[in-house]
Amino acid sequence: MSEAIERIVGAYVKLRNRKALEDMKVHRQRLMTELKSAHGRFDLSLLIKQLDDEIAVTELGLWMLNTAAAA
């Protein structure tokens, strides 16, 4: 997984920038949808897996914000 994404998400969590995290998640989901629809020409499974991992990190960041807000 990309250390850069982890750092970016960590910074947004520290800044409590929920909108940026949500935008990142939506953008990656849109990219995944487009890549999945382009199947057949190239093997995009590694890129799709990377995007899936980045979405998971972003969701973790959103969960951390929710947990901090509830406390």
Residue, then its C-alpha position, 0 to 999 in steps of 0.5 A: m500500500s502507498e505510504a503517501i496515501e496513508r500520510i495524506v489521510g493522516a494529515y486530513v484526519k489531524l486537520r479534521n478535514r472530512k470533506a477532503l477524505e470524502d472527496m478522495k474516496v468518491h474520486r477513487q470509487r469513480l476511477m475503479t468503476e471506469l477501470k472495471s468497465a474497461h476490462g478486456r483490453f488490459d489487465l488492470s487488476l493491480l491498479i484496481k487492487q491499489l485503489d481498493d486499498e486506498i479506499a480502505v485507508t480513506e474509510l479508516g480515516l473517516w472512521m477515526l474522525n467519527t470516533a473522535a467526534a463521538a468522544 
